[in-house]
């Protein structure tokens, strides 16, 4: 699925300008620390708003400053696995995983709970709360939660 990102965003003295697109199944942003990689992901996810520009996934426009389009993060169908997982500490692993499904209408869901749990070897971890997990286990749960939202793209 094609992704197009043509945006500008100023954060203090830092000014991000990017114009890129990709049709690849996997696309990597590479650069030195502080060059704006996380900012680009946050703009695509809708956690930050560009000052101007356009973001589209396939035919779906997520943001367009000219047209006044700015879809809310939960409407973007973007899965985001944060560097530190950001699991909900008061929920069990099972409930953290199911939380991801809440954001997608049943008719648009493609991810199957049991298949994702098996793929990520999460079955023995479903009942504990996140504080009892190792760092790698937390990351697997975060990936599972993002996948269970049935996203069009996955940001990691």
Protein Blocks (a to p, Z undefined) as FASTA:
>chain_A
ZZdddddddehjbccddddddfbfbdcddddehilpmmmmmmmnopaccfbdcddehjbc
fbdfknopacdfklnopacddfklppafkbcfklmmmmmmmmpcfklpcbdfklmmmmno
pmlmmmmcfklpcfklmmmmmmmmmmmnopabdcZZ
